[in-house]
Amino acid sequence: MVTGGTGLALAVLLTGGQAAEVPCLQALLAAVRSDRSPTYLIGDRAYSSRAARTWLLMRHIRPVIPFRADQKRSWHCRTLRFNRQLYRRRNVVERCVGWLKHCRNLASRSDKLALNFLAWIKLAMIRQSLRRLCPSDTT
């Protein structure tokens, strides 16, 4: 899931539970419909790979991703600085995921088909967007 700086879900990609996150990064960022490119990408250690960092830097997106323990001596760990202050904003993503889990169908994963589950996620994202646009509405 990709969220904006305000915690609004922008794009989601559904994969298998055993799938790695790094190969899906390009498709996930391509799914974000925006007229401007992001300045930073804040992610967890699952996105910490040389390929992901290089791909982001080629697109002028600064990765704010902590290094894994096995990467401490590599070239990009020494040349790139990890911004702890900016990484604290990652809680925006966690709060968005937490809000989506309050939707009963998403929390219980009652749908067996991935297509139906993805549809419920997108409906919850639309509901979240509408609540931001019309905060006085209680629907």
N, C-alpha and C positions, 0 to 999 in steps of 0.2 A: 504494500500500500504506500502511496505517496500522498503526503499532506502538505499544505501550504504552511506558511509561518503562523497563521492564526489557528491551525488545527482543523481546517476544513479538508475533508478527503477529496483528492483530485483524481486519483486513478487507482485501480486495483487490478491485480493479476492473480488468478487462481492456479496453483500448481499442486502436485502431489505432496503429501506430507514428507516424503523422503527426498524431495528435490532440493538441490542447492539453490541459494538465492542469487549468487553472482551471475550465472548465465541469464537470468531473467531481468537483470538490471536495465539493459538496453531497451528491451521491449516495454518495461514498466515506465521508463522515462519517456519513451516515444508515445505512450498512451496519454500522457498529460497534454491537454489542449491549452496551450498558452502562447501568447504572442511574444513573450520574453523568456529568455533562458534563465534558469536559476543561477544564483551566484555561488551557493553552497549546497552540498548534499550531506546531510547529517545521517549517519547510519551506524549500526552496531558492528561488532567484530565479524559478523558473517559476511559483510561486504569488504573485508580487509584482504584484498588480493592485489597483486601487481597489475593484473589485467584490468580490474575495475578502476583502480586509481589512474592508470595511464589513459584509459578511455575517457574518464571524467576530465582529466587535465587537458586532453586534446580538444575538448569542447568548452574549455575555459570555465569549468565548474570545479570549485575547490572542494576536495573531499575532506570532511570532518569525521573521520572514522578512526577509532583507536586501533593501534597495531596489536596483532596477536603476539603471544610470547615467542613463537618461533620466527617472527619477523624482526625482532629487535636489532639484529645485526645486518639487515639487508640495506641496500642502497637508498631505497625510498624512505626508510625510517630515519636515516641520517639527514636526508635533504629536505624532507617535508616535516613541518612542525605540526603537532597535534594541538588544536585550540580547545582547551578544557572549558573555557568560559562559553564558547559557542556550542559545545557539545551538550551543555546543560539544557539547551532548548529542545533536546530530543524528547523530553517529557511531553511535548505537544503531540507527538505521534502516539505515544503511549496512552494519552488521554483520549485521543480520537478512537483508537482501537477499543479502549474501555467503554466509550460511549456506544460504539457499534455492538459490543457484546451485551448491552442492556436490551437490545432487541431480542425478543424471545426465540424467534426462529434461527437467529444466528448463533446464539449461545448454546442451544441444544443441538444444532446441526440436524434438524429433523428431516431435511431433504436428502434423499439418497443420490440424486443426480447432481453432478457438479454444476451443470447449466442452471438448474433451479436455485441452487445455493448462491451462485454468482448473481442471479437476478435479485434475490433477497438482499444481498450486500449492496447492490446498486440502488435498490429502492430505499434502503436505509441511508445511503449517501445523499440521495435526493431529498429525503426528509430532513436530514441534517442541514443541507443547503437552504431549504425553505425556512427552517427555524431561524437561521441566521438572517435571512432577508426580511422575515416578518416576525420579530421577537414577541410582539403582543399576542399573536395567535397561540392558542394552547393545544393545537392539533398535532 
